[in-house]
Amino acid sequence: MRSSSILFKYFRTKFHYRFTSSYAVHELQADQYGVPGEVLKLNHTTTIDANQLKSNDVLIKLLASPINPADINMIEGKYALLPSSLPATFGNEGVFQVIDHRASDEQVRPGDWVLPKKLEWGKWRSYGIVSINDLIKIPSDIDVESAATLSVNPCTAYRLLKDFVTLETGDTVIQNGGNSSVGQVVIQLGKLWNINVVNIVRNREQGMNELVEYLKSIGAEHIYVEEDLRKETLRKTLWSTIPRPKLGLNCVGGRATSDLLRVLDKSATLVTYGGMSKQPVTVPTAEFIFNDLICRGFWMSRWKSENYKGSEFSIMLHELIDFIRRDQLKPPQCQKFLLNDYKTAIEQAQQPMNTKKILLTAE
Ligand SMILES: NC(=O)c1ccc[n+]([C@@H]2O[C@H](COP(=O)([O-])OP(=O)(O)OC[C@H]3O[C@@H](n4cnc5c(N)ncnc54)[C@H](OP(=O)(O)O)[C@@H]3O)[C@@H](O)[C@H]2O)c1
């Protein structure tokens, strides 16, 4: 054991009372489902005294937690997974820092970064006490934006590329929402794994050039707008330089998805993982029959609940962390807001064509 660690342990046990402080817990809660900007309230729920900690308890402080589309859907009461009762604290993912603990020093130390595992434990809170068994320790030498957004979107992109079709070097994947946070990881993993990724984004009057430049900067080579799916380039021409897509990834729905299905290869798979347009997925009949298409759905929460205990989750997380450390996987561009500024943060997160992921921080 390092001498600094022995010293710290001695300090903590002998002089603990001197260093205890109280921590005011503020939680972003709603006592009814509805419009997020109206139903969310920042409540001072309790004050934690570190002396309260019991065996295996870890006192953690929020570093950053994103506002993802699923969080908005949950607050609206329109999601497959909802809190067991209200009022509830929201926020599906986030990175926290260990302040104090009653676990062994081999498991966790003050200053460590951790991801709370339990889905029902809302992350939009300044401090909390979590059992060591419900925390995943991650390295603290990666940027906070990557850590805060690690457990949902990068994992989703990873599973989408690994679990549905066996992709080989030079194969093609096409995705809509190419600029979404998930889409950005698909672009970067595709580059690392030598897969062609064709990205469809929504056209916009302002900021299109900046968007294209940004996507290119993270490795995108093929960027088109939704309307291009109906033009010669994507109906025919592009497929003389790269193979037709074996896999389509859909987070939009409606026409954007029907058009995307028409350019897939024979026996290709479309995986729907989001429905940003709130329109149903309509499969064009001719392509469905004559191209023998396969349509599947994916939900990361279900995958996690089935795989948390196995080694596959940890293998995936470590592979993603290695990519981040090597600067091969960048987080989405982020904008940080204090929990106190939650109203502006929530409003900003729901703006269409907002290019930045909104993160909530405790300070
Ligand atoms: N199934 C799962 O396990 C799982 C896991 C993670 C995420 N998701 C889903 O994946 C989707 C993306 O999540 P994210 O965190 O990556 O989102 P994000 O970073 O907030 O990006 C949202 C994306 O949706 C697009 N979009 C928004 N409204 C749209 C509309 N009306 N029509 C077409 N496109 C629209 C945006 O395009 P603009 O820039 O043009 O607005 C952007 O590309 C969400 O539906 C989310 O719920 C699912």
The ligand as a Gaussian input file, in Angstrom:
#p B3LYP/6-31G(d) Opt

LIG

0 1
 N      -32.691000       2.765000     -27.773000
 C      -31.742000       3.170000     -26.942000
 O      -31.278000       2.416000     -26.083000
 C      -31.218000       4.553000     -27.068000
 C      -30.026000       4.921000     -26.434000
 C      -29.538000       6.217000     -26.630000
 C      -30.256000       7.110000     -27.402000
 N      -31.428000       6.701000     -27.945000
 C      -32.234000       7.581000     -28.792000
 O      -31.410000       8.023000     -29.835000
 C      -31.862000       9.287000     -30.280000
 C      -30.674000      10.244000     -30.266000
 O      -30.226000      10.432000     -28.929000
 P      -29.000000      11.419000     -28.658000
 O      -28.744000      11.529000     -27.214000
 O      -27.904000      11.009000     -29.560000
 O      -29.681000      12.754000     -29.183000
 P      -29.089000      14.187000     -29.454000
 O      -27.623000      14.210000     -29.358000
 O      -29.905000      15.109000     -28.637000
 O      -29.481000      14.406000     -30.988000
 C      -30.803000      14.406000     -31.392000
 C      -30.847000      14.047000     -32.878000
 O      -32.182000      13.913000     -33.299000
 C      -32.396000      14.748000     -34.435000
 N      -33.775000      15.221000     -34.425000
 C      -34.391000      15.896000     -33.440000
 N      -35.681000      16.132000     -33.786000
 C      -35.852000      15.594000     -35.007000
 C      -36.945000      15.527000     -35.910000
 N      -38.138000      16.042000     -35.604000
 N      -36.753000      14.908000     -37.094000
 C      -35.567000      14.391000     -37.410000
 N      -34.490000      14.411000     -36.596000
 C      -34.631000      15.022000     -35.418000
 C      -31.414000      15.873000     -34.263000
 O      -31.208000      16.465000     -35.497000
 P      -31.105000      18.059000     -35.643000
 O      -29.697000      18.418000     -35.267000
 O      -31.405000      18.264000     -37.063000
 O      -32.103000      18.669000     -34.708000
 C      -30.200000      15.096000     -33.754000
 O      -29.557000      14.450000     -34.818000
 C      -32.988000       9.686000     -29.326000
 O      -34.211000       9.307000     -29.903000
 C      -32.725000       8.834000     -28.110000
 O      -33.878000       8.601000     -27.335000
 C      -31.913000       5.459000     -27.793000

